[in-house]
Amino acid sequence: MKPILFSLELGGHQLGVHSYGLFIAFGFAAGIALAWRQAQRIGFDGGKVLDLSFWFLVSGLLGSRALYVALNAGDFVRACSTPGAGQTRTVARAVWDCTRALHVWEGGLVFYGGVLGAALTAALFARANKWSFKSIADLFAPSLALGHVFGRLGCFAAGCCFGKEIVGARWGVSFPPDSVAFDELRSVGAIAPNATAMAPLHATQLYEAAGELCIFGILLWLRRRRPPAGTVVLTYAGLYAALRFVVEMFRGDLSRGYVVEVVMPGLAALLRLPAREPMLLSSGQLISLVVIVALVLGRRWLLRPDSATS
């Protein structure tokens, strides 16, 4: 992993180009290009699709960052109000610490928050332009899956969204001392203060990236069959919710939080996970369950025809 790909010298200062932000940018670009190309095929106004893509970029980043900050509000408040042990902060450092909520290049985006922000934007755009919301959602669903593949690769490069320790195996990933994973685990005593290496972890970022790539392929196949409007996006929502629920079992980052902590030693041993760490029920798993239940209960209503046109 490589959190900073390279640095640029500007005005005597080194500005690092972060892998995470670069992968996010690649993901957005690939997703927009894919949506624009499909829009041309089905008769949507390409210019309006690009306009909508820009607002998806804005609302998606704002929504995903806002939910991350909300879930970790205490950490941001402490970073602003309390300097490190034995440190005297300059004004510039204080400003830097108190604006950490804006440092998206350091990682810290909650995917479900971005989806909610983008969905609201799509609904408002569809109403203003008299487009079908379901058609818009179907158009961008494969782009969302493809963009998420790049996003998880960015997480891997930064070392965030990391997994739990692999028990009895050596095929995991060990992050270096300058990574998010190493620093976070050391801060809670899981790694000794003077340690220079860590135990191998499940590569949850790559697990999810691979799963999203499979979902992307399924959505492209489904779209070619020209199903009823709303089918593609609902398929994506169901498949991603199931994928996220499973991947969450392997996640070891501390910022997620659990609604209820359920330990399952037998399943943990089968999956090579620590027996005493909870498998259920994280906030991400709860949201995934809500999505799946909503899809099952509302499928017929969600797929009913509407009169809006492109």
C-alpha positions, 0 to 999 in steps of 0.5 A: 500500500502507498498512501501518498503516491508522490509529492509536489513542491509548491511555494517551498512546501511539499503537497502530497498526492494521496492515493485515496483521493486519486482512486476516488477521482478515477472511480468518478471519471469511469462511472460518469463515462460509462453513464454518458455512453449508455445515455447516448444509446437510450436517448437521454440528453447527454449534456443533462447527464453530465450535469447530473453527474457533477451534482452526484459528485458533490452530493455523494461526497458531502453525504458520505463525509457527513455520515462519517463525521456524524458517526465519529463526531467525538473523534473530530471534537477531541482532535480540535479541542485537545492537542497531543500529549506534550504538544503546543499548538500553533494557530495554523496547527489548531486550524488544521486539527479543527478542520479535519472533517473536511480532509476527505483525502485522508479517508473517511467516507461512508458509502451509504451516506453518499448513496442517500445524498445522490438519491436525493439529488436524482429525485430532485433532478428527475422532478425538475426535468420530468425524467423517470427517477427509476430510469436515472437510477438504472442508468447510474447503478452500474457506474456506482458499482464500478466507481466503488471498485476504485473507491475500495482500492483507494481504501486499500492504498490508504490502509483504512476500512481494514480487516480483522486479524487472520487466525492461523494463516499467513495470506493476509495483508500487513500494513506499514507504520504510516498507514491508517490501520497501523496507527489506529490499532496502535492507538488502542493498544492492539500493536505495541508502541515501539512495534514496526510490524503488525499481524496479517489482516483480512484484506476486506478492501479487496474482498469488497472491490472483487464483490463490487466488480462481480456486481458490476458484471451482473448489472451490465448483463441484466441491463442488456436484457432490457428489464422493467425500469427500476430492476437494475438499481434494485438488483444492485441495492440487494446485491450490495447490501448482501455483500456489505453484510458479509464483508462487515464480519471481516472488518476490524476498523474501530470507527464502525461501531456495533448496535449489538455485539454478538460473538460467534466462535464457531463461525469465527473459527471457520472464517479464520477470525478472532473468536472473541471479536463480535461478528454482528451487528455493526451499523453497516450490517443493520443498514444492509438488513434494512435495505434488504427487508425494504426491497423484499417488502416493497419490490412490487411497488418499486417496480410498478410502471410510472408515466415519466419519460426521458 
